[in-house]
């Protein structure tokens, strides 16, 4: 068990700042066992926030997640996401019920709109609020929303109840730091950073490798530590390798020197102007 840092949601609920992603899980039945075992390993190590979506393997990742959390639901902060085309007032309620069935639970801790689509935000928020009042979800949020999207959301009835915004954010994708991250921090809205090691591409960076070696750490641990140092940010790395999951958890105990933080800024410069929010 690692001492995982925490982030506090607007409701006051405290959750791990280092969780478990499930993108690309549930796509191959031959890998199901190792995927379930990887999630269980993460839960055992204190990474008790699990992020999934109805999009991932068309519900397959939710089924993998459901198996992994079976018998320990109360220990887990469970997040899922709704397709934009299912996010009308009635559609979001029906989609949530399907997700709950696949996950084998009666509630989600956080339910996100995966990205903006054709349905007005007011309809989606109304559906989220109905689900919250019914106890089907504890909180709701969005994903892939830039600052102007968030400002529009704040002007929708009950839009200020948004708890989180899940976006692409890592060392090589720092655009959110210019405006979106501080905007959310000022309002207590949590940023969930997906693809925190850029789906493995960051691990080949020479400077990241050099810094990791100096601490007998892995490049992934350094990349995750970068996010764990940010206020109000949750990193959700995905791995179907139990040993790699354990390595990721070790990022919680890594402390970098000021010189190495400066080296990371030199290798991955923070933004000096507004950039459109990136997506994968």
N, C-alpha and C positions, 0 to 999 in steps of 0.2 A: 504493500500500500504506500503510495506517495502522498505527500502533503500538497495536494493540488490547490492552486490559488482559486479564488471565487470571484464571481460577479453578482451584483444585486440587481434584480429586475425592478421596474417601477412599483410593482406590488409589494416589494420587500422580500420576496423569495430569493434566497441565495442559491446559486448554481455553480458547478465547476466551470472554470475558464478554459479548461481543456477537456473536450468531449470526443465523441466517436462519430465519424461520418459513415455513410453506407452507400454512397453513390457507386454504381457499377456492381453492387452486390445483388444476389438473387437472380443473376442472369444464366447461371450454369448449375444445374442440380448436382453435378459432380463436385462442385466447390462449396456446397451448402454447409457441410460439416465444419470445414476449416473457417468459414465466414462466421458461423455461430460461435465457434470456439474463440475466435479473435475478439468478438464483441464481449463475450463472457470474461476474457482475460482483462480487457479494458475496465469492465465494471469492477472486477476484483481489485484493480489497482487504483480505484477512486475516480475513474473517468466515467462518471455516472450520468452524463448527459449524452443522449443518443439522438442523432439527427437523421431523418429519413424523409421519404416523399412518395406520393402515389405515382409519380413519374418514374422513379427508379425501378427498372425492370417491370414496369407496369404493375406495380404492387408487390413484386417479388422481394424487394428489399424490406418492405414492411413485414412480410411473412418471416424472413430471416431474423429481423429485429424482434418480432413477437416470440419466436422460439428462444432467442437469447435472453430475453427478459422474463420468460415464464418462471413463476415462482418467486420473483424478486421485483415485481412491478413497483412496489412502494419505495424501493431504493433508487429508482430511475427517474430522471427528468426527461420526458419523452417529447420529441419534436417531430412533426410531420408537416407536409406542404400540399396544397391543393393546386391542381392545374388551373390556369387562368380561365379556360373555357368551362370549367365546372364552378366558377366563382360567382355566379349569380346568387341572390338571396336563398332561393330554394336549393339550387345546385350545390352550394357549399355545404349545406346541412346534409344532403344525401351523400356527397363525397366523403365527408367526415365519418359518417356511419360506416361506409365501406372500408375506410382506413382502420377504424376501430375494430372491425371484424377481422381484418387481416392481421392486425397487431395482437388480437386476443385480449383486449382491454376495454374498459368502459369509459376511458377519458384520455385526452392528450393534455400535456402540461403547457404546450405551446403549439399553435397552429398558424402556419404562414401561407400567404398568397405567394406562389412560386415566382411569378413575374406579372407585370401588368398585361391585361388583355382587353377584350371587347366589353366586358361588363363594367358599369360605372363603379367607382370605389365605394359609393354610398351603399350599393346593393351588397357588395362583399362584406363591408363592415357591419351592415345590419344582420347578415347571416352569422358572422363571427359572434356578434353580441348575443344573438339568440342562442347559439351553442354555449356561450359562456354562462348565460343565465340558467341553462338546462344542466350545467355541470358536465357537459361533454368535453369542454376545453377549459383550462384554467386561465389562459391568456392567449392573445393572438398578436401577429405581427406580419411583416412583409419580407420580400426578398427581391434583390436586384432593383431596388428603388434608389434613384439618385436624389440629390437635395431638392430639386424642384418637385419631384414626385412626393417627397416627404412633406413639403410645404403644402401641396395640394391636399394630401391626406389629412393634415391638421385642420383643414377647413371643412371637412366632412363631419356630419353628426357622429359623435363618439370616436372620431378619428384619433383624438389625443389619447385614447386607451391603447394605442400601439405600443407593444413592449419591446420589439426587436426588429432589426433589419439585417437580413443575411446577404452578404455581398462577397464578391471576389476581392480578397485582400491578402497580400503576402509581401515579402521583401521586394519582389519584382513588379508588384502591382500596388503601388502606394498612392495612387491618385486620390483615394478617399480621404487621405490625411489633409488635403488642402481645404475642403469645406464640409464634406459629408460627415466625417468622423467627429470633428468638433461640434457640428450642428447637433448630432445625436447625443454626444456627451453632455452638452448643455441642457438637454431635455431628459436625460436619464434613460434614453432609448439604447438598448444594448446592440452592439454590432457583432454579428456572427460571421467569422471569416472562413469562407469555404475555399477549398484547394489551397491550404496554407503553405504547402511546399510545392505548389504549382504542378501537381500531379507527378512529382518526382524530378521535374526538370531543374529545379533549383539545386538539387543535390550535386550537380556537376560543376557548380560555380567554384572557381579556384580559390577566391577569397573566403568563401563560406567553408570550404574544406580546410584551409589554413587555420582559421579561427577554431574550428571544431577540434582539430588535432591538438591545439595548444591546451585544450581542456579535457582531452581524452573523451571527447563527446562525438556525436554524429552531426553531419551537416543538417539533418532534419531537426535535431534537438535545438541547434542554434536558430534555425528558421522559426521554430515554434516559440522559443524564448523571446524572440523579437515581438511576437504578438502578445505574449503573456505579460510583457512590460507595459502594454497599452491599457489605460483605464477603460473599463466598460467593453472590453473585447473578449469574445469567446472564439477559440480556434477549434475546428472540428476535422482533424486529419482522418482519412480513411485508410485502413490497412486490413488485408485479409491474411496477415501473417502474425500470429500471436507474439512472436519474439519482437517483431517490429513495433507492435502496439506497446509492448513493455519499454522499448527504447523511446518511443514518443512520450510516454508518461514521465520518463526521466528528465524531460525538458523542464519540469516543474522545479527541479533542484539545481538548475544551471544558473550561475551568476556571471555575467560578463563584465570585464573592466571597461572603464570609460574610453580607453584607447580603442578597444575592440568595437564599442558602439560607434565611435567615430569612423572606424574602418568600414563598418557596415554601411554607414551613411555615404561614404565615398564610393563604395562599390554599387550601392543601390540608392541613388540620390532621392531625397524626398521631393515632392512636387513643388514647383515654384509658380504654378498657374493652375487654373481650373482645367481638369481633363474629364471627358465623358466617362461615366462609370463603365468599366469593362465587365464582360461576361464570358463564361466558358460554356 
